[in-house]
Amino acid sequence: MAKTKRVIMKVRYNDGTVDKFSFNRNEDDVNLTGRFQQAAESNFLVMELEDRLLAIPMHSIRSIQISPKPGKLAPTVMRNVTRIQ
């Protein structure tokens, strides 16, 4: 049986506000980056919360940060990048 990891997703909106979400991800789940690419193409980030669905328009999102990063990344992801000031 695959182990699960708790993942934190930070969504920063164009107006500067930030939402944080957490979810469990199977360690062998290689589809996480693919799901985010599909969300960008569909124009909405849709999440199932405890008692409702939340759809956030992608045009209102400045950035999405996932921690820890998935083990397997899509070919379009630039690897081994260092942020500098």
C-alpha positions in Angstrom: 0.0 0.0 0.0 1.3 3.5 -0.9 2.3 5.9 1.8 0.6 9.2 1.9 2.2 12.6 2.5 0.6 15.8 3.7 1.0 18.5 1.1 0.6 22.2 1.7 -0.6 24.4 -1.2 -0.3 28.1 -1.0 -2.3 30.2 -3.4 -1.3 33.8 -3.9 -3.9 36.0 -5.6 -3.4 39.0 -7.8 -4.7 41.3 -5.0 -2.0 40.0 -2.6 -4.1 37.8 -0.4 -3.0 34.3 0.3 -5.0 31.1 1.0 -3.4 27.9 2.3 -4.8 24.4 1.7 -3.6 21.0 2.7 -4.3 17.6 1.3 -2.9 14.0 1.4 -1.0 12.8 -1.6 0.1 9.2 -2.3 3.9 9.1 -2.6 3.6 7.2 -5.9 1.1 9.8 -7.3 2.8 11.1 -10.4 -0.2 13.0 -11.6 0.0 16.1 -9.3 1.8 18.3 -11.8 -0.4 17.0 -14.6 -3.5 18.0 -12.6 -2.2 21.5 -12.2 -1.5 21.8 -15.9 -5.1 20.7 -16.6 -6.4 23.2 -14.1 -4.5 26.0 -15.9 -5.9 24.8 -19.2 -9.4 24.6 -17.9 -9.2 28.2 -16.4 -10.2 27.0 -12.9 -8.5 25.5 -9.9 -11.3 23.3 -8.5 -11.0 21.7 -5.0 -13.3 19.5 -2.9 -13.4 21.0 0.6 -15.1 19.3 3.6 -18.6 20.4 2.7 -18.4 22.1 -0.7 -16.6 22.6 -4.0 -14.4 25.6 -4.5 -13.6 26.9 -8.0 -10.9 29.6 -8.2 -10.5 31.3 -11.6 -6.9 30.9 -12.7 -6.8 34.5 -14.0 -7.1 35.7 -10.4 -4.1 33.6 -9.2 -0.6 35.1 -9.2 1.2 31.9 -8.1 0.7 28.5 -6.6 3.3 26.9 -4.3 3.3 23.2 -3.4 5.4 21.9 -0.5 6.9 19.3 -0.5 7.3 19.1 -4.2 6.1 15.9 -6.0 8.7 13.2 -6.6 8.0 13.0 -10.3 7.7 16.2 -12.3 6.2 16.9 -15.7 8.7 17.3 -18.6 7.9 21.0 -18.8 9.1 21.7 -15.2 12.5 23.4 -15.1 14.6 21.5 -12.6 17.4 22.4 -10.1 16.5 26.1 -10.1 17.8 28.4 -7.4 16.0 31.7 -6.5 18.4 34.6 -6.1 17.9 38.1 -4.8 
